[in-house]
Amino acid sequence: MGVFVYLPLVLPLTALPIARLAEQHLHPRRAARLLTTVAVILASCSLLCLGLLVVVGTAQLPGNPLPDGWSDDEVREAVPHDAFAGKASILALVVVTAACGFTVHRHFRFRARAHRALRGLGRPDDVAVLPDAVPYAYALPGSPGRVMVSTAMLASLEPAEHRALFAHERAHLTGRHHRLLLATRLAGCVNPLLWPLLGALVYSTERWADEEAARVTGDRRLTARAVGKAALVARPVPGGAAFAIAGPVPRRVAALLGPVPPDRSWPPALTPAGAAALVAAAGTTVSALSALNAAVALFLVLEAATPL
């Protein structure tokens, strides 16, 4: 197993260049899916290798329920610095589990509270207008998903801009952006080196929704004006994908005032974005192979050390 068990814990560094370049040079839909895929695969490999280290560390603890042969010298020699790494991994796994549990609990608690608040609004509709002096608009996932908007937000926009607002939030729902964001948040909980991908993903999902709103309205300038005006009055909504809040608004407005971004599946290789994508793909591949190698090697070692 050797050092291969540690590689997936540091290989997420290879994805950092693509975090910024993807949002600048790829279509936001492509960028969002690429960032999520890379984050999930790298986090899964990190979690697998952390679990392998936990097995080695647990076998060293007195009174553990594992077979006695799993603490033999040949098993410990399969992991460099096993005395420290094995026991530290147990604490790390506890922290990872707690962080992931808290993230999932917070996500679904927000959804449950919001849906309970909607029960008294009468006939269900995909748009829920709430009488509130605080301006906000966000997409609430669920069955069915709803677009939540306050009367204060609607009052701050012109009637023609309301269509852009609703189209933006509906794009969050149809694109399942909440799933991409939750998956990447969990990936960051597993390996903190993946946190920069979350910021890039937030921006990419907002740009994705902006482009969908511009397509629906047929007016990029109108959509840009709605994004900019809403950003001046909007208030953050914890746990929600809010209109014109997440992501650098000036960059989003500038992108909407420009041409439609090219919808290519992969950036040209002889560009910074293409090189970063290749590095991220290579790092993801090496991480997956290293995790697989470490898992197979430890399985063989433990099988040999297990008494018949």
VENURGI-V152767 format. One record per pair of residues at least 4 apart in sequence whose ideal C-beta (glycine too) atoms are under 7 Angstrom apart, sorted by sequence separation. I is the first residue (numbers start at 1). GAP is how many residues later the second one is. If there is no record, write none. Layout:
<<I | GAP> <I | GAP>>
This chain:
<<1 | 4> <3 | 4> <6 | 4> <7 | 4> <15 | 4> <17 | 4> <18 | 4> <20 | 4> <21 | 4> <22 | 4> <26 | 4> <27 | 4> <28 | 4> <29 | 4> <30 | 4> <31 | 4> <32 | 4> <33 | 4> <34 | 4> <35 | 4> <36 | 4> <37 | 4> <38 | 4> <39 | 4> <40 | 4> <41 | 4> <42 | 4> <43 | 4> <44 | 4> <45 | 4> <46 | 4> <47 | 4> <48 | 4> <49 | 4> <50 | 4> <51 | 4> <52 | 4> <53 | 4> <54 | 4> <55 | 4> <66 | 4> <71 | 4> <73 | 4> <81 | 4> <82 | 4> <84 | 4> <85 | 4> <88 | 4> <89 | 4> <90 | 4> <91 | 4> <92 | 4> <93 | 4> <94 | 4> <95 | 4> <96 | 4> <97 | 4> <98 | 4> <99 | 4> <100 | 4> <101 | 4> <102 | 4> <103 | 4> <104 | 4> <105 | 4> <106 | 4> <107 | 4> <108 | 4> <109 | 4> <110 | 4> <111 | 4> <112 | 4> <113 | 4> <114 | 4> <141 | 4> <142 | 4> <149 | 4> <151 | 4> <152 | 4> <153 | 4> <157 | 4> <161 | 4> <162 | 4> <163 | 4> <164 | 4> <165 | 4> <166 | 4> <167 | 4> <169 | 4> <170 | 4> <171 | 4> <176 | 4> <177 | 4> <178 | 4> <179 | 4> <180 | 4> <181 | 4> <182 | 4> <183 | 4> <184 | 4> <185 | 4> <186 | 4> <187 | 4> <188 | 4> <196 | 4> <197 | 4> <198 | 4> <199 | 4> <200 | 4> <201 | 4> <202 | 4> <203 | 4> <204 | 4> <205 | 4> <206 | 4> <207 | 4> <208 | 4> <209 | 4> <210 | 4> <211 | 4> <212 | 4> <213 | 4> <219 | 4> <220 | 4> <221 | 4> <222 | 4> <223 | 4> <224 | 4> <225 | 4> <226 | 4> <227 | 4> <230 | 4> <242 | 4> <248 | 4> <249 | 4> <250 | 4> <251 | 4> <252 | 4> <253 | 4> <254 | 4> <267 | 4> <270 | 4> <271 | 4> <272 | 4> <273 | 4> <274 | 4> <275 | 4> <276 | 4> <277 | 4> <278 | 4> <279 | 4> <280 | 4> <281 | 4> <282 | 4> <283 | 4> <284 | 4> <285 | 4> <286 | 4> <287 | 4> <288 | 4> <289 | 4> <290 | 4> <291 | 4> <292 | 4> <293 | 4> <294 | 4> <295 | 4> <296 | 4> <297 | 4> <298 | 4> <299 | 4> <300 | 4> <301 | 4> <302 | 4> <26 | 5> <59 | 5> <70 | 5> <140 | 5> <149 | 5> <157 | 5> <172 | 5> <217 | 5> <237 | 5> <241 | 5> <244 | 5> <247 | 5> <269 | 5> <58 | 6> <76 | 6> <79 | 6> <139 | 6> <140 | 6> <188 | 6> <214 | 6> <217 | 6> <236 | 6> <267 | 6> <268 | 6> <59 | 7> <79 | 7> <121 | 7> <187 | 7> <188 | 7> <267 | 7> <23 | 8> <26 | 8> <58 | 8> <139 | 8> <140 | 8> <154 | 8> <157 | 8> <234 | 8> <22 | 9> <214 | 9> <234 | 9> <236 | 9> <269 | 9> <118 | 10> <138 | 10> <188 | 10> <213 | 10> <234 | 10> <267 | 10> <59 | 11> <60 | 11> <137 | 11> <234 | 11> <266 | 11> <22 | 12> <59 | 12> <137 | 12> <22 | 13> <184 | 13> <185 | 13> <210 | 13> <230 | 13> <231 | 13> <136 | 14> <184 | 14> <230 | 14> <231 | 14> <135 | 15> <19 | 16> <59 | 16> <134 | 16> <137 | 16> <149 | 16> <135 | 17> <136 | 17> <184 | 17> <210 | 17> <227 | 17> <126 | 18> <128 | 18> <130 | 18> <132 | 18> <134 | 18> <135 | 18> <231 | 18> <56 | 19> <128 | 19> <132 | 19> <133 | 19> <147 | 19> <56 | 20> <124 | 20> <126 | 20> <127 | 20> <128 | 20> <129 | 20> <130 | 20> <131 | 20> <132 | 20> <181 | 20> <126 | 21> <135 | 21> <180 | 21> <181 | 21> <228 | 21> <127 | 22> <129 | 22> <147 | 22> <227 | 22> <15 | 23> <56 | 23> <147 | 23> <181 | 24> <129 | 25> <180 | 25> <227 | 25> <228 | 25> <53 | 26> <56 | 26> <60 | 26> <114 | 26> <227 | 26> <15 | 27> <60 | 27> <115 | 27> <118 | 28> <137 | 28> <145 | 28> <177 | 28> <57 | 29> <111 | 29> <224 | 29> <227 | 29> <12 | 30> <56 | 30> <57 | 30> <111 | 30> <139 | 30> <11 | 31> <111 | 31> <138 | 31> <53 | 32> <57 | 32> <58 | 32> <137 | 32> <141 | 32> <224 | 32> <53 | 33> <57 | 33> <139 | 33> <172 | 33> <175 | 33> <223 | 33> <224 | 33> <114 | 34> <139 | 34> <54 | 35> <53 | 36> <54 | 36> <205 | 36> <220 | 36> <221 | 36> <8 | 37> <9 | 37> <141 | 37> <171 | 37> <172 | 37> <220 | 37> <8 | 38> <171 | 38> <50 | 39> <54 | 39> <127 | 39> <9 | 40> <206 | 40> <207 | 40> <8 | 41> <168 | 41> <171 | 41> <206 | 41> <50 | 42> <168 | 42> <171 | 42> <210 | 42> <214 | 42> <50 | 43> <5 | 44> <202 | 44> <203 | 44> <167 | 45> <168 | 45> <202 | 45> <203 | 45> <207 | 45> <167 | 46> <206 | 46> <210 | 46> <5 | 47> <5 | 48> <207 | 48> <164 | 49> <167 | 49> <167 | 50> <164 | 53> <163 | 54> <164 | 58> <164 | 59> <161 | 61> <165 | 61> <160 | 62> <164 | 62> <178 | 63> <161 | 64> <177 | 64> <161 | 65> <165 | 65> <161 | 68> <157 | 69> <172 | 69> <157 | 72> <156 | 73> <157 | 73> <5 | 74> <156 | 74> <169 | 74> <107 | 75> <168 | 75> <1 | 77> <3 | 77> <153 | 77> <156 | 77> <1 | 78> <2 | 78> <165 | 78> <153 | 81> <103 | 82> <103 | 83> <100 | 86> <103 | 86> <100 | 89> <99 | 90> <96 | 93> <137 | 93> <96 | 94> <135 | 98> <136 | 98> <135 | 99> <136 | 99> <138 | 99> <135 | 100> <140 | 100> <134 | 101> <136 | 101> <139 | 101> <138 | 102> <139 | 102> <138 | 103> <138 | 104> <137 | 105> <138 | 105> <136 | 106> <137 | 106> <110 | 128> <110 | 129> <107 | 132> <106 | 133> <40 | 143> <47 | 143> <36 | 144> <43 | 144> <46 | 144> <39 | 145> <42 | 145> <46 | 145> <36 | 147> <40 | 147> <43 | 147> <32 | 148> <36 | 148> <39 | 148> <43 | 148> <35 | 149> <42 | 149> <43 | 151> <42 | 152> <39 | 155> <39 | 158> <38 | 159> <35 | 162> <35 | 165> <36 | 165> <35 | 166> <32 | 169> <35 | 169> <32 | 172> <31 | 173> <32 | 173> <28 | 176> <32 | 176> <19 | 177> <23 | 177> <19 | 178> <22 | 178> <12 | 179> <28 | 179> <29 | 179> <13 | 180> <16 | 180> <20 | 180> <23 | 180> <28 | 180> <12 | 181> <19 | 181> <23 | 181> <9 | 182> <12 | 182> <15 | 182> <28 | 183> <78 | 219> <78 | 220> <78 | 223> <75 | 226> <74 | 227> <75 | 227> <75 | 230> <74 | 231> <70 | 232> <72 | 233> <27 | 234> <27 | 235> <30 | 235> <70 | 235> <27 | 236> <69 | 236> <69 | 237> <69 | 238> <67 | 239> <67 | 240> <26 | 241> <25 | 242> <38 | 242> <42 | 242> <45 | 242> <49 | 242> <52 | 242> <41 | 243> <45 | 243> <48 | 243> <52 | 243> <42 | 245> <49 | 245> <25 | 246> <38 | 246> <45 | 246> <52 | 246> <26 | 247> <41 | 247> <48 | 247> <25 | 248> <21 | 251> <22 | 251> <21 | 252> <21 | 255> <18 | 258> <17 | 259> <18 | 259> <17 | 262> <18 | 262> <14 | 265> <15 | 265> <14 | 266> <14 | 268> <15 | 268> <14 | 269> <11 | 272> <11 | 275> <11 | 276> <7 | 279> <8 | 279> <7 | 280> <8 | 282> <7 | 283> <8 | 283> <4 | 286> <4 | 289> <5 | 289> <4 | 290> <1 | 293> <1 | 296> <1 | 297>>
